[in-house]
Amino acid sequence: MPGVVVIGAGPGIGQAVGRRFAREGWPVALIARRQPVAAWATLTLAADSTDESALRGALDKVVAELGTPDVVVYNAAKIAADRIGELTLREQYDAWAVNVGGAITAAAHVAPAMAANGGGSFLITGGMPETKPDYVSLSLGKAGVRALVSLLDQTYGADGLHAASVTVYGSVAPGTAFDPDRIAEAYWTLHQQPRDQWEQEVHYTGIM
């Protein structure tokens, strides 16, 4: 059976994406800073996305239990308001580690094996369709996500790995246009795209 692993599997988009794939009969592994509670998931693990050893160890457990994943979803992010000069360089590094660094760790650890298996999808939750001076670290992080997606495509795309991001234009909240279950459809759609129709970025504006 194909399998999906969601990193940053909080109660919003992360778990909604997991549920969407689970409805198709897929085994789902969830990784979050605190072990997720989800009876429908096949495997739940605790690992901080900025702790390289912990994240790699969690991914090794996923592979041991479910095999090399067909889909990896990176949903971890540090969302906080800050303007230029308000964060120390260390704090900027820490935000970057969540927004981009963990995705690089995950890709480095599993993308080569995914490509060797014929590919799959490596999907990252984006945001900040435009930079905002009140959200400097997040703006920089989401720009990094776009660059990483392009780099993954250039490195593994020819081997069948579909790298893409979902850029969410609003605050996620159940029962709204930005309901996480509605947003999750974009991830499923990306994974289902034929290779000649691959998109590297989907803009979720609240209208489907």
Residue pairs with C-beta under 8 A, 6 or more apart in sequence:
1 25
1 26
1 27
2 26
2 27
2 70
2 71
2 120
3 26
3 27
3 28
3 29
3 42
3 62
3 66
3 67
3 69
3 70
3 71
4 17
4 18
4 21
4 26
4 27
4 28
4 29
4 69
4 70
4 71
4 72
4 73
5 28
5 29
5 30
5 31
5 59
5 62
5 66
5 69
5 71
5 72
5 73
5 110
6 14
6 15
6 17
6 18
6 28
6 29
6 30
6 31
6 73
6 75
7 14
7 31
7 32
7 49
7 55
7 72
7 73
7 74
7 75
7 76
7 102
7 103
7 106
8 14
8 31
8 32
8 49
8 74
8 75
8 76
8 77
8 102
8 125
9 15
9 18
9 30
9 31
9 32
9 36
9 38
9 44
9 75
10 32
10 36
10 75
12 172
12 180
13 75
13 125
13 168
13 172
13 180
13 183
13 184
14 30
14 32
14 73
14 75
15 30
15 36
15 38
15 180
16 180
16 181
16 183
16 184
17 73
17 75
17 184
17 187
17 188
18 28
18 30
18 38
18 40
18 41
18 73
19 28
19 40
19 181
19 184
20 181
20 184
20 185
20 187
20 188
21 28
21 71
21 188
22 28
22 40
22 41
24 188
26 71
27 42
27 43
27 66
28 40
28 41
28 42
28 43
29 41
29 42
29 43
29 44
29 45
29 62
29 65
29 66
29 69
30 36
30 38
30 41
30 43
30 44
30 45
31 44
31 45
31 46
31 47
31 49
31 55
31 58
31 59
31 62
32 44
32 46
32 47
33 46
33 47
33 48
33 49
34 46
35 44
35 45
35 46
36 44
37 44
38 44
42 65
42 66
43 61
43 62
43 65
43 66
45 58
45 61
45 62
46 58
47 54
47 55
47 57
47 58
48 54
48 55
49 55
49 74
49 76
49 97
49 98
49 101
49 102
49 103
49 105
49 106
50 94
50 97
50 98
50 101
50 102
52 105
55 102
55 105
55 106
55 109
56 105
56 109
59 106
59 109
59 110
62 69
63 69
63 110
63 113
68 110
68 113
68 114
68 117
69 110
69 114
69 120
70 114
70 117
70 120
70 121
71 120
71 121
71 122
71 123
71 191
72 106
72 107
72 110
72 111
72 114
72 120
72 121
72 122
72 123
73 123
73 124
73 125
73 187
74 102
74 103
74 106
74 122
74 123
74 124
74 125
75 124
75 125
76 98
76 99
76 102
76 103
77 98
77 99
77 125
77 127
77 138
77 141
78 94
78 95
78 98
78 99
78 137
78 138
78 141
79 135
79 138
80 95
80 135
80 137
80 138
81 134
81 135
82 91
82 134
82 135
82 136
82 137
83 133
83 134
83 136
84 133
84 136
86 136
87 95
87 136
87 137
91 137
92 137
92 140
95 137
95 138
95 140
95 141
96 137
96 140
96 141
96 144
98 141
99 137
99 138
99 140
99 141
99 142
99 144
99 145
100 141
100 144
100 145
100 148
103 124
103 145
103 148
104 148
107 122
107 148
107 152
111 122
111 152
111 155
111 156
111 161
112 156
114 120
114 122
114 156
114 161
115 156
115 159
115 160
115 161
116 159
118 159
118 160
119 156
119 159
119 160
119 161
119 162
120 160
120 161
120 162
120 191
121 161
121 162
121 163
121 164
121 190
121 191
122 152
122 156
122 161
122 162
122 163
122 164
123 163
123 164
123 165
123 166
123 187
123 190
123 191
124 145
124 148
124 149
124 163
124 164
124 165
124 166
125 165
125 166
125 168
126 142
126 145
126 146
126 165
126 166
126 167
126 168
126 201
127 138
127 142
127 167
127 168
127 169
128 135
128 138
128 139
128 141
128 142
128 143
128 167
129 167
129 169
129 203
131 139
131 143
132 138
132 139
142 167
145 165
146 165
146 201
148 163
149 163
149 164
149 165
149 200
149 201
150 163
150 200
152 161
152 163
153 161
153 163
153 200
156 163
157 163
157 198
160 195
162 190
162 191
162 193
162 195
162 198
163 200
164 190
164 198
164 199
164 200
164 201
164 202
165 200
165 201
165 202
166 183
166 186
166 187
166 190
166 201
166 202
166 204
167 201
167 202
167 203
167 204
168 178
168 183
168 204
169 178
169 203
169 204
169 205
169 206
170 176
170 177
170 178
170 205
170 206
171 178
172 178
172 179
172 180
172 183
173 179
174 180
174 181
176 206
177 206
177 207
178 204
178 206
182 208
183 204
185 208
186 202
186 204
189 202
190 199
190 202
193 199
